[in-house]
Amino acid sequence: MMNLKPSEIVEELDKYIIGQDKAKRSVAIALRNRWRRQQVPEDLRDEIAPKNIILIGPTGVGKTEIARRLSNLTDSPFSKVEASKFTEVGYMGRDVESMVRDLVELTVNDLRSREQESVQEKAQHIAEERMLDLLLPKPAPRRPVKSDDDKEISLELVTDKSEESSSTREKLRKMLRKGKLDQRYVDIEVSGQTMPSVEIFSNMGIEEMGINFKDMLGGLMPKNTKKRKVKVHEAMKILTQDETYNLVDMDEVIDQAIEKVEQSGIIFLDEIDKITGKSNTAGPDVSREGVQRDLLPIVEGSTVTTKYGPVKSDHILFIASGAFHIAKPSDLIPELQGRFPIRVELNSLAKEEFIRILTEPRNALLLQYMALLRTEKVDVVFEDEAVEEIARIAEEVNNMTENIGARRLHTLMECLLEDILFEAPDMKKEKIVIDRVFVNDKLKDIKDDEDLSRYIL
């Protein structure tokens, strides 16, 4: 999917995100530039830096969703981090390098899961052979005899025994596959998967590095194994899992993960406005500016030490976002501003956008509630007028209280359908029609009482 045209990327994003065309175009161009970079001569490739983006707009307008859908669309490593995490623990806060470590960890786990799925069939076959060995131990070898006649007789006996054992083994295999042996108990050795770890106290807080002492000391430490008596069907799961783990080449997985992170990783830095501060001030603003200066080398491109090895952040795409109600992007330190050359302002959502959000996307909110209630054999239908009324109330409450964008719709839908969701298991197969009157009856009193709506809606 990496070679999608910008227009095709926007088309895919339109299936889940309403409006915000300018933001979609910007991220589509940034993504296409990654593909273009891979096509240029190698000596120039490393010189082309990603064009990082700042998305500016109130909460609930689709900033995070754009970044998340973009990573899913291109199968890129993706990590979302709150910028405020780096300031909340006293003056120092959390180590900013941890966002790169988290991205590597997520990518390693994802690639390992995929590799395990690809070798699942082979692992099941090996586990089946191990299970048959447990159920039908191999016969003890015969002692050789000196006489030629005796030797011939002995070999014939062994051959007959082998054929008989093979026949029994195949019968057991058929029984095993049909589940006829599932209730039989077997003794198996299970290796412990515990990984001792140690916390590293770095100069920027406490980081969980997860150092595995068994890997450090190689084979010096004895394997942590224990015998368990389990049923055959459970033993098959344990043996399959064990073989799956053994078949995956973790060195190759780690190499692929690091390369994938370095070349196509995306870090979404949310609430970046929370670490902006006015110049020439003291107090908390000093800490915020310190976080910006710590972020700078990571965004510019540096080498981060992880437990899987060094990782370069030079070509990781950073997408930052913030409401910037109080601060402005120009309040960021100049060096950091220069590392986010693309700035896109997202529009606030109004009634028309709310109507589309409720009905158009593939994961539309109305479709979700209809599917949930259909599991209880309750068929819910929303009339067009009801959808318009929900959208109108959402816009009105957002204007009257805090503007939380499309997230207001979730609150309204829960209040609107609370009784139906509660009583659905006891209802007989019914068709419930939600019209404008139903919406007004449920939400009018809460909406009209401003104090009540602040707490409930």
N, C-alpha and C positions, 0 to 999 in steps of 0.2 A: 504493500500500500504506500510505500515511501515515494513512489513515482507518480502519485496523483497530481493532476493539474490543480492550481489554486481554485479554479471554478468548481472542480469536483470536490475539493475539500470543503468549500463553503456549502455545496449541495448536501454533503453528508452531515455537516453541522446543523443545517436547517431542519433536519429530521427530528432533532432533539431540543434545539434552542430557538426561541422566537425573537425576531428582530436582531439588533446589535450587528448590523451588516458591516459597519466599519471595523469593528473588532475582529469579526470573522475573516475579513479580507487581510488584515494585518498578520494574524497568526497563520493564515494559509500561505502568504508570501514567505514568512519566516520558515515555514516547514519546507516549502518548495526549494528555498535557498540551501537547505541541508542536502537535498538530493543533487542540486547543481554543484555544490561543493565537492561531492564525491566524484563528479565527472571531470573536474579540472585536473591539470597535470599535478603530480604528487608534490613537486617542489613548491607549488603555489597553494596547495590544499591547506597546509598548516597555517598559512598566513591569513586565511579568511576566517574571521571571528564571527560567531553568531550575533545577530541583531536582537538583543534582549528587549523585552516589551514591558511597559507599565500600563495596566488597565485601570482607568480612573472611573469610579462610579459608586453609587450607594449600594448597600448590601442587597442581595436577592435579585440582582438584574442579570446574572448569568456569567460572572467573571470566572468563578471556579469551574463551572460546568463546561465552559469553552475549553479551558486547559485540560480538564479530565477527558473530555470526549476526543480532544486532539491526540492525546497519548494513546487512547484505546484504538483510535482510527489507524495510527501508524505503528502500533505495537512498540512504542518507545517506553523505556524505563521512566516512571513518573513518581514523584514524591511531592506531597503538599506539606508545607511547614508554616507555622504562624510566626511571623517576625517578632511578635511580643514575647515568645518563649525565651528569647535571648536576653530579656531584661527583667523577667519576673522574679528570678532568684537572687535577690540582693543586687549589688552593684554589678557583679560580673555576669550573672546569667548563665545560660547554657552555651557550650562551645559551638560556634557557628559552623565549624567543620563537620559537626554531627549530621548536618543535612545531607552531605555527600556520602557519609558512612551509611546513613539510613537508606539512601538510594541504591547503593551497592548491595546492601543486605537484602533489600526487596528483590533486586534483579537476580541475585544468586538463588534465592528461594524459588523464584518463578521459573528460572531455567532448569533448576534441579527437578522441580515438579514435572516439567515437560519431558525431561529426559527419562524420568521414572515411568511416565505414561508410555513412552515409546518402547521401553524394554519390558513392559508389563507382561506381555504374552510369553516372552522367553523366560522371565522370572517364574511365571506360573508353571511352565514346563519343568524347570529345574526343581521347583518346590514339590511338584508331583513325584519326581524321581526320588527325592529325599524322603518323602512320605512313604513311598513303596518300600524303600530300604528299611524304614522303621517297622513297617507292618510285616515285611517278609525278609528277615535277615539272611544274608548270603550264607550258603553251606560252608562248613569248614573244609579246607583243602585236604585231599588224600595224600598220604605219605607214599613217596615213590618206592617201587620194588625193583630188585636187580634182575630178576628173571624176565626174559622177553615175553614169554607166554603170560606171566602174571601182569606184566606191564600193559599188554594189549587188553587183557580183561579189565584191569583197573581203569584204563582210559575209556573203555566202553561204558563202564559204570558211571564215571564222571560225566560223560556226554549225555547219558540218559537222565542223570540227575539234573544237569543243566537245562535240558529240554523241558523236564518236568517243572523245574523252578520258573523257567520262562513262561510256560503255560499258566502256572498259578499267578505269576506276576501280572500277566495280561488280564486274567479274570479279576484280580484285585483292582487293576486300573479301571476296568469298566464299572465295578461296584463303587469305586471312589468317585468317579465322574457322575454317577447317577445319585450319589448322596446316601448310599446304603450303609456306609461306614461312618457317617457323621457323628453317631453317638458313642463310638468306641473311643477309649482313652489311650493316649500315647505319651511317652516321656520325651520332651525335647529340651535342648539347651538354648536358652535365650541370652543374647549378648546385651549388656546394659548400654543404653544410649545416653547416659548422663555425661554432661560436658562441664567439668569444673571451670568456673570462670573467676576472674578477679577484676575488681573495679580499679580503673586507672585514675589517679588524681592529676588532672592536667592543670595548666595555668588558667584555664577558662571554665572550671567547674569539674563535675564528676562525669566521666564517660564510661559506659559499659562496653568494654572491649571484647569480652567473652573469649579470653585466651584459653585454649584447650591444652592442658598440660600433657595429655596423651600424645598429641601431635608434636609437641616440643621434644618429648623424651623418646619418641619412636616406640620401639618394641621393648624398652626397659621395664615398663609397667605391665603387670599381668592383665590379661583381658578380664573384664568384669562379666562373667557368665554365671548363669544359674539354671538348674533343672526345674522344669515345670511339668505337671501332669495336666494335660488339657485334652478336650475333645478334638476329634480329627478335623472338623470343619474350622475350628478356631486355630488349630495348629497350622492348617493350610494358609490361613491369612497371615500368621506370624512368619512362616517360612517364606511366603511370597514377598512379604515386606522386606525381610532380611536379604533375599536374593536381589530384589529391586535396588536396595541400597548398595549392594556389592557390585552390581553391574554398571552403575553410573560412575563415570570417570570425573571425579570432582575437580581435578586439576584443569581439565578441559572446560568444565562448566564455569569455573572461576575466571579463566582467561577470556571466555566468551562474554561473561557478565561485565568484566572490567572494560573490554573493548566496546560493548554496547552502551555502557554508561558514558564512556568518554566521547563516543561519536554521536549518540542520539538521545542522551538523557535529557529529561525536562524536570526542572525544579520550580514548583509554583510557590512563590514567596508571598503569602497572604498578609494583609494588615501591615503593609510596609509603612503606611502613614503613622503607625503607632511608634515608630522609632525615629520619626523626624522631630526636630526641635528648633526653636529660634536660636540664632547665633548670639553670642555674648551673654549667655545665661548660665546660671548655676543650678545645682540640684539634680533632679531626675534627667533633665535634658543633657547633662554631661554623659550620663550612662547611655542615652540613646545615640548620641554622636559617636560614642565609643563602639557601639554595636555596628554602626554604619562603617566605621573604619576597619572593623574586623571582617565585615562582609566584603569589603572592597577587593582584597586579594583573591577571594574565592570566585567572585564574579569576573574579575579581570582574567583569571586563569592562574592556578597554582597547583602544586602537588599535595594531595591530602593523604595522610597515612591511615590505612584501614587494616583490619586484621587479615584481609585477603591480599594485601600488598598496596603499593602506592597507586593512586588514581589521580589523573590530571583533570582539572575542571575547565580547561581552556575552551572546549567546544560543547559544554553543557549549555542548553538554552534555559535562561532564567526568565520566567514570566512573573512579574510582581503585580500586586493589585492593592488598592486601598480606596476608601471612600473620600479621603482628603477633604473632610468637612471643615476642619480647623486649620490644619497644615496644608501646604501646597507642595507639588513635586519639586518646586524650586527651593524648598526648605531643606532638601537633602543636600549632603555635602557635594560640592561641584564634581569631585572625582567619581562619585557614585552616579550622579546624574548622567555623566558622560557615558557610563556603561549601560544605560537604558535609553538608547537613541529613539526608540519608537514609543510614542505616547498616544493612547487611544482613550477617548472619553465615551463611556457607555451611557445610554439614555435611561432616564427613569421610566418605569412602566406605568401605563395608564389603563383605562377600562378596555380599550380595544386589544391591547397586548394580553391582558388577563384572560379575555375570551378565547384568544388563540392558544394561550398556554393550557387552558382547561381542556381544549378539544383537539388541537392539531398534532402535537408531537407523538412519536411512537409510544412514549411512556406517559401520555397525558394523564393528569390527575383524575379526571372522571373515569377514564378507562381502568385505572388502578382500583378505584373503589367499586366499580361495577364487577370487576373480576373477583375481588375479595368476597363480595356478597353472593356472587354466583356459586361459590363453594358451599354456601348454605342453602342453595336452591332458591335464592331470592333474586328476582330479576328487577333491577333498578333502571329506570329510564329518566333522563334529564331533558326537559323541554328547553327550547332555545331561549325562551323568556326567563327561565330559571337561571340559566348560565349567565345571561346578561345581568341579572340582578345580583348574582354572586360577585361578578366582576365589578359592578358598580359599588357594592358595599366594600369590597377590598380596596378600591381606589379611595373611597371616602374615609375609611378607617386609617389608611396610610397617611392621608393628608391631615387627619385630625390628631393622630398620635405619631409614634416613630415610624418612619418609612422603612419597612423591611422588605419591600419589593414583593416578588412572587411567593416568598415564604408565608405571607399573610394568607394566601389561599389554603395552605395546609391547615392553619388554625380554623379558618371559616368552615372548611369541609368537615373537620372533626366535630365542631359544634353543631353543624347542620345535620349530620348523619348519626349523631351519638345514640339516639334512641333506637334507630334501626339496627345499628351495629350491635347494640346490647341485646336486642330482642330477636335478632335474626335466627338463632338456633331453634327457638320455640315457634317460629312462624311456619305455617304450611307453605307449600310452593305458591308464591305470590308474585305479582307484578306490581311494583310500586312506582308511581309516576311523580317525579319531583317537578312542581310548577312554581311560578312566581309567588303564589299565595303561601305555599309551604315554606319557601325561603324566608319570606317576610315574617311569618308567624314564628319561626325559629330564631331569627337573628335581629328582628326589629327592636325588641326591648333592650337587648345588650348593646346594640349600636347606638340607640338614642341616649342611653345613659353613659355619658362620656367617662365618668370615673370607673364604671363597670367595664366598659370596652377596653380601657387601658390595661386592666388586669386579665381579662378573658380573651379578648381578641388582639 
